[in-house]
Amino acid sequence: MVLSLIFALMSGIYIHVPFCKKACHYCDFHFSTSLKYADEMVESICKEIKLKKDRIIGQVGSIYLGGGTPSILSQVSLQKIFDTINHTFSVDANAEITIETNPDDLTAQKLKELKQLPVNRFSVGIQSFYNEDLIWMNRAHNAHEAEDSIKRSQDAGFENLTLDLIYGYPLLTDAKWLTNIQKAIDLQVPHISAYALTVEPRTALAHAIKNKKQIPVSDNQSAEQFVILIEKLQNAGFEHYEISNFAQPGCYAVHNTNYWKGVDYIGIGPSAHGFDGQNRYMNPANNALYMEKLDANKLPEIIEELSLKDRFNEYIMTSLRTMWGIDLQKIKNDFGKDFLEETQHNLRNFEDKDWLLITEDNIKLTQNGKLFADHIASELFVISD
């Protein structure tokens, strides 16, 4: 079923499950490798859902369980979360419901359990099909499990799959990268997400590089492997619909696409964010504090009131990353004539560069421009109020 062509702008729900089996060396997401308080965390997540019952008007069009690794939870815990959502909100019958999974979790028994839940899409954290790379990353699965988990999921009836790959790390030669991409294509998944490895502060990787135990990441390598990725997947029929995301025609991720289109969503769980079109809501990245607040029937969130300038700059950043680009008429209607005129003025910085495709109504990145997306967006930001 092609859900992504609808884009009915229905609200979404993101749920952050803060547990993992192992700590990947590059990861700076909020998680714990201890499941000691998993049951209490699920209770808190369910309580937060109930306390936010008035945050969504109309139907829910997408639910995304991320983390962390939500597939680490038991069927009973996941069912409790879905039951709470269904009792609290009206979920569209065709809603996209995604769960992030690790290959080692997708056993025959786990797939049988997931089949009993309303989940209809998996996001599988493959990252690489090479054992030495997975060991270097400190992933919990091996290369055999990476490939096997996709085939097993498809055999179980889960065809709406996306897999994650990482590029730009020292062990990854161009030949290995081409093999990783080709394996993903051969597995016939409709969606692939690929990310350049970034060295985040306070990660094991950053510490190892600082102490000269690891080779620094090369920006040139990342750029070259990004180009390889684009060419290889486009030749295989994938559409490059967002900087890090590729899909077969009509198979775009509904939940993530709505992020980029500015559709409102609520964030549930520690470190989760939500957005209502005007303000951003942020939960603390602290399990104990999160559960303590909800135990007292209080929402643990901090509210960030976004100015018109903030919302404009966010629109520029997110929309420029997509194949739909920046809608100049939307800028005029939603932000005003002054913002439109400043945008048109700032476009002069790119007259002599083959980075943007500019029409009367739209601004899109060219193939070359995709290498400089963040820089281009920053040049189009409005700085002063």
C-alpha positions in Angstrom: 0.0 0.0 0.0 1.4 3.4 -1.0 0.8 5.6 2.0 3.3 8.3 1.1 1.4 9.7 -1.8 -1.5 10.8 0.4 0.3 13.3 2.7 -3.0 14.2 4.3 -1.1 16.3 6.8 -2.4 14.3 9.7 -0.6 14.7 13.0 2.1 12.2 14.0 3.3 10.6 17.2 7.0 10.0 17.9 7.9 7.7 20.9 11.5 7.5 22.1 12.3 4.1 23.7 15.6 4.8 25.6 17.1 1.3 25.7 19.8 -0.5 23.7 21.7 -3.8 24.1 25.0 -2.1 23.4 26.4 1.4 23.0 27.5 2.1 19.5 30.8 4.0 19.5 29.5 6.8 17.3 26.0 7.2 18.8 25.0 10.3 20.9 21.3 9.5 21.1 19.8 9.2 24.6 19.6 5.6 25.7 20.6 3.2 28.5 22.0 -0.4 28.2 20.2 -1.4 31.4 16.6 -2.7 31.1 16.2 -2.6 34.9 13.4 0.0 34.8 11.9 -0.9 31.4 8.5 -1.7 32.8 8.4 1.6 34.8 9.5 3.5 31.7 6.7 2.0 29.6 4.2 3.0 32.3 5.6 6.6 32.2 5.4 6.6 28.4 1.7 5.5 28.6 1.0 8.2 31.2 2.6 10.9 29.0 0.4 9.8 26.1 -2.7 10.2 28.2 -1.6 13.6 29.6 -1.2 14.8 26.0 -4.7 13.7 24.8 -5.6 17.2 23.9 -2.5 17.9 21.8 -3.9 16.2 18.7 -7.1 17.4 17.0 -8.3 15.0 14.3 -6.7 11.7 13.3 -3.2 10.4 13.8 -1.5 9.7 10.4 1.8 8.2 11.6 3.4 6.6 14.6 7.1 6.2 14.9 8.8 4.2 17.6 12.5 5.2 17.7 15.3 5.3 20.2 17.3 3.6 21.4 16.0 0.3 20.1 12.3 -0.1 20.6 12.4 -3.7 19.3 14.2 -4.6 22.5 10.8 -4.3 24.4 8.6 -7.3 24.9 5.4 -7.8 22.9 3.4 -7.1 26.1 5.1 -3.7 26.6 4.7 -2.7 23.0 1.1 -3.7 23.0 0.5 -1.6 26.1 1.9 1.4 24.3 -0.3 0.9 21.3 -3.4 0.2 23.4 -2.8 3.5 25.2 -2.5 5.4 21.9 -5.6 3.8 20.5 -7.6 4.6 23.6 -6.4 8.2 23.7 -6.4 9.2 20.0 -8.1 8.4 16.8 -5.6 6.6 14.6 -6.3 6.6 10.8 -6.9 3.1 9.4 -4.1 3.6 6.9 -1.6 5.2 9.3 2.1 4.4 8.8 3.3 2.7 12.0 7.1 2.3 12.1 9.3 0.6 14.6 13.1 0.9 14.6 14.7 -2.5 14.9 18.1 -4.1 15.1 18.9 -7.1 12.9 19.7 -9.3 15.9 16.2 -8.7 17.4 14.4 -9.9 14.3 14.3 -13.6 15.1 11.4 -15.8 13.9 9.8 -15.6 17.3 10.1 -11.7 17.5 8.6 -11.4 14.0 5.7 -13.6 15.1 5.2 -11.3 18.1 5.4 -8.1 16.0 2.9 -9.6 13.6 0.3 -9.3 16.4 0.9 -5.6 16.7 -0.3 -2.8 14.5 3.2 -2.2 13.2 3.3 -2.0 9.4 6.8 -0.7 8.7 10.3 -1.6 10.0 13.4 0.7 10.1 16.3 -1.8 10.3 19.7 -0.5 11.5 21.9 -2.5 9.2 24.7 0.1 8.9 27.1 -2.3 7.1 27.2 -5.8 5.7 30.8 -6.3 6.8 31.7 -7.9 10.1 34.9 -5.9 10.7 32.9 -2.6 10.2 30.1 -3.7 12.6 32.7 -4.7 15.2 34.4 -1.3 14.8 31.1 0.4 15.3 30.3 -1.8 18.3 27.1 -3.0 16.8 25.2 -5.9 18.5 24.6 -7.8 15.2 26.9 -9.5 12.6 26.9 -9.4 8.8 25.0 -12.6 8.5 22.2 -11.3 10.7 22.2 -8.0 8.8 21.2 -9.8 5.5 19.1 -12.6 7.1 16.9 -10.2 9.1 15.7 -8.5 6.0 14.9 -11.7 4.2 13.2 -13.2 7.3 11.1 -10.0 7.7 10.0 -10.2 4.1 9.1 -13.8 4.4 7.0 -13.0 7.5 5.0 -10.5 5.4 6.7 -7.2 6.3 7.5 -5.7 2.9 7.4 -2.0 3.9 11.0 -1.9 5.1 13.7 0.8 5.2 17.3 0.0 6.1 20.0 2.3 7.4 23.5 2.5 6.1 26.5 4.5 7.2 29.4 5.8 5.0 32.5 8.0 5.4 34.3 6.0 8.2 37.9 5.0 7.9 37.3 1.2 7.3 34.9 1.8 4.4 36.7 1.7 1.0 34.7 2.7 -2.1 34.6 -0.9 -3.1 33.1 -2.0 0.2 30.6 0.9 0.0 29.5 -0.1 -3.5 29.0 -3.7 -2.2 26.9 -2.4 0.7 24.7 -0.3 -1.6 24.3 -3.2 -4.1 23.3 -5.6 -1.3 20.7 -3.2 -0.1 19.3 -2.9 -3.7 19.4 -6.7 -4.1 17.3 -7.1 -1.0 14.5 -5.3 -2.7 13.6 -2.9 0.1 11.6 0.1 -1.0 13.4 2.6 1.1 17.0 3.3 2.1 18.4 5.8 4.5 22.1 6.6 4.4 24.1 8.8 6.7 27.6 10.2 6.7 29.4 9.3 10.0 29.7 12.3 12.1 31.9 12.5 15.2 29.7 13.7 18.0 31.2 15.1 21.3 31.1 12.8 24.3 31.0 9.6 22.2 33.5 6.7 22.4 34.5 7.5 18.9 35.3 11.1 19.7 37.3 10.1 22.7 39.3 7.5 20.6 40.1 10.1 17.9 41.1 12.7 20.5 43.5 10.1 22.0 44.8 9.2 18.5 43.5 5.6 18.9 41.3 6.1 15.8 41.8 7.8 12.5 39.8 11.1 12.1 36.9 11.0 9.7 37.6 12.5 6.3 35.1 15.0 4.8 36.4 14.3 1.3 35.8 10.6 1.7 32.2 11.3 2.9 31.5 13.6 0.0 32.9 11.1 -2.6 30.9 8.3 -1.1 27.8 10.4 -1.0 28.1 11.0 -4.8 28.6 7.2 -5.3 25.5 6.6 -3.2 23.3 9.0 -5.2 24.4 7.7 -8.6 24.1 4.0 -7.6 20.6 4.3 -6.1 19.2 6.6 -8.8 20.4 4.1 -11.4 18.5 1.5 -9.5 15.3 3.5 -9.7 15.3 5.1 -6.3 14.3 8.8 -5.9 16.6 10.9 -3.8 13.7 12.7 -2.1 15.7 14.0 1.0 19.4 14.4 1.5 19.7 11.2 3.5 16.7 9.3 2.1 16.0 7.3 -1.0 12.8 5.6 -2.0 11.2 3.7 -4.8 8.5 5.9 -6.5 5.7 6.5 -4.0 7.4 4.8 -1.1 8.5 7.9 0.9 8.4 7.7 4.7 5.2 9.4 5.7 6.3 10.3 9.2 9.7 11.8 8.3 8.3 13.6 5.3 5.8 15.3 7.5 8.7 16.5 9.7 10.2 18.1 6.7 6.8 19.6 5.6 6.3 21.1 9.1 3.3 19.0 10.1 2.6 18.9 13.8 3.5 15.9 16.0 3.8 15.1 19.6 7.0 13.6 21.2 6.8 11.0 23.9 9.6 9.6 26.1 12.8 11.0 27.5 14.7 13.3 25.1 11.7 13.3 22.7 10.7 16.6 20.9 7.3 17.7 19.7 6.1 20.5 17.5 2.7 22.2 17.2 3.4 24.5 14.3 4.3 27.4 16.6 6.3 25.9 19.5 8.7 23.1 20.2 8.3 20.8 23.2 11.4 19.0 24.6 11.5 16.3 27.2 14.7 15.9 29.4 17.3 13.4 28.3 17.2 11.9 31.7 15.3 8.7 32.5 15.0 9.2 36.2 13.8 12.8 35.9 11.4 11.9 33.2 9.7 9.2 35.2 9.8 11.3 38.4 7.8 14.1 36.8 5.2 11.8 35.3 4.9 9.9 38.6 3.7 13.2 40.0 1.3 13.6 37.0 3.3 16.4 35.5 4.6 16.7 32.0 8.4 16.9 32.0 8.7 19.1 28.9 10.3 22.4 28.3 8.5 24.7 25.9 10.5 26.7 23.3 8.5 29.4 21.8 9.6 29.8 18.2 9.7 33.3 16.7 8.6 34.0 13.1 12.3 34.1 12.2 13.0 30.8 13.9 10.1 29.1 12.0 11.2 30.6 8.7 14.8 29.4 9.2 13.6 26.0 10.1 11.4 25.9 7.0 14.4 26.8 4.9 16.6 24.1 6.4 14.1 21.3 6.2 12.5 22.0 2.9 15.7 22.7 1.0 16.8 19.1 1.9 13.9 17.6 0.0 13.2 17.1 -3.7 10.2 19.4 -3.3 12.4 22.3 -2.3 11.5 25.8 -1.0 8.1 27.1 -2.0 8.4 30.9 -2.6 4.6 31.4 -2.5 4.5 29.6 0.9 7.2 32.0 2.2 5.1 35.0 1.1 1.9 33.6 2.5 3.2 32.2 5.8 6.0 34.6 6.6 5.4 37.8 4.7 6.7 39.9 1.8 9.8 41.0 3.7 11.0 37.4 4.2 10.4 36.7 0.5 12.4 39.7 -0.6 15.3 38.8 1.7 15.3 35.3 0.4 15.4 36.6 -3.2 18.2 39.0 -2.2 20.2 36.2 -0.6 19.9 34.0 -3.7 22.4 36.4 -5.4 25.1 34.7 -3.5 24.6 31.6 -5.7 24.4 33.2 -9.2 27.8 31.9 -10.2 27.4 28.5 -8.6 25.7 25.4 -10.0 24.1 24.7 -6.6 20.5 25.7 -7.0 17.7 25.3 -9.5 15.7 28.5 -9.2 12.3 29.1 -10.8 9.7 31.8 -10.2 8.0 29.7 -7.6 10.6 27.3 -6.2 14.2 26.7 -5.1 15.7 23.2 -5.3 19.2 21.8 -4.8 21.1 20.7 -7.9 23.1 17.5 -7.8 26.2 19.6 -6.9 24.2 21.6 -4.4 23.4 18.5 -2.4 27.0 18.4 -1.3 26.6 21.9 0.3 23.0 21.7 1.6 23.7 23.0 5.2 25.9 25.8 3.9 23.3 27.0 1.4 20.6 26.9 4.0 22.6 29.0 6.4 23.2 31.6 3.6 19.4 31.8 3.1 18.6 32.2 6.8 17.2 35.5 8.1 19.6 36.7 10.8 17.9 39.8 12.2 14.4 40.1 13.5 
